[in-house]
């Protein structure tokens, strides 16, 4: 979650529903809510509900109390300090739940013993409470023994460890298990179930993101009800297994060229295409919450820098917490955004700070945790990057 240090000693917990909004933003919120009262049937309840309940969020917000209090000692009518039981300051706020996690990789969860061995890599003394495990990764592969028909039919299961074994191994070690799930960056299932992918409007053929000889591949289509149902079924299966949280990511569209628009129609680049992503995210949120788990939304810092931030609609999303993923391997080659090239040639900690300078405002309406990832990054690099994250003002982070 996000705490900003602006010099003076002020304790501040930030919650997107109540603070940090300009008068214009608040007025827009009221106006949009009025419009929604007459328009729920048009845009769908999964999108409208977060707006109508903008100040009544559930889930991770139930664990927070938002206020701003100065670090002062209470006094009586004579101006003398008041001593309370345990020397507690009655004006001190209830702080936002901190999310400090360590992420395992796919080879770490091949069986229960592998998980136990992987947990030994966790840096000691870092107050790590959660362990993230990758169950469905970018590209579509799945790393657990799923019963999902579409997954088993597509041949994408790469590991057959039972969810119960994963949960048990992590819980027994004293940590809380968290699943990570890629959503629409899935290039396998659409090959077998074409209605889940993008289909050309002229002849109904399958769309792929490049020429076949250049490795072109299909993508799950956020406009497809079947694709949304598939992702929802996956997170429902996972959240029923006892995971404390489910982190969902890859709520993105492919990069469309003008020729792609001619094949697929203008809706794939329309200004309101974000509603397909937010609606899907809200549907998955409901599935996860109904099973007693919590959903977190992960976004990639490089995608945000490139302008691919359609899903970041705080007034439409039910989820309140965003994990900002800074992939140090990915940005080491630079981030290209049209006419601008952003270079990241510093140390891992310096590169993390630079990226936060560039994109942190894009997630300021959410509770935020920062992920530092990269297969070539050492544990020491991760810890130094962690220090930079805390210095920047973020108390929640994911390492690995």
Secondary structure as UniProt FT lines:
FT   STRAND          10..12
FT   TURN            16..18
FT   HELIX           23..37
FT   TURN            38..39
FT   HELIX           40..43
FT   HELIX           45..52
FT   TURN            53..55
FT   HELIX           59..63
FT   STRAND          68..70
FT   TURN            77..78
FT   HELIX           85..87
FT   TURN            90..91
FT   STRAND          100..103
FT   HELIX           106..109
FT   HELIX           112..119
FT   TURN            120..121
FT   TURN            124..125
FT   STRAND          130..136
FT   HELIX           149..154
FT   HELIX           163..172
FT   TURN            173..174
FT   STRAND          176..182
FT   HELIX           189..192
FT   HELIX           194..196
FT   TURN            201..203
FT   HELIX           212..214
FT   TURN            222..223
FT   HELIX           225..239
FT   TURN            240..242
FT   STRAND          245..249
FT   HELIX           258..264
FT   HELIX           266..269
FT   TURN            271..273
FT   HELIX           274..290
FT   TURN            291..292
FT   STRAND          294..300
FT   HELIX           301..305
FT   TURN            306..307
FT   TURN            310..311
FT   TURN            314..316
FT   STRAND          321..327
FT   HELIX           328..331
FT   TURN            332..333
FT   STRAND          335..337
FT   TURN            338..339
FT   STRAND          340..342
FT   HELIX           348..359
FT   HELIX           360..363
FT   TURN            364..365
FT   STRAND          367..373
FT   TURN            375..376
FT   HELIX           379..392
FT   STRAND          397..399
//
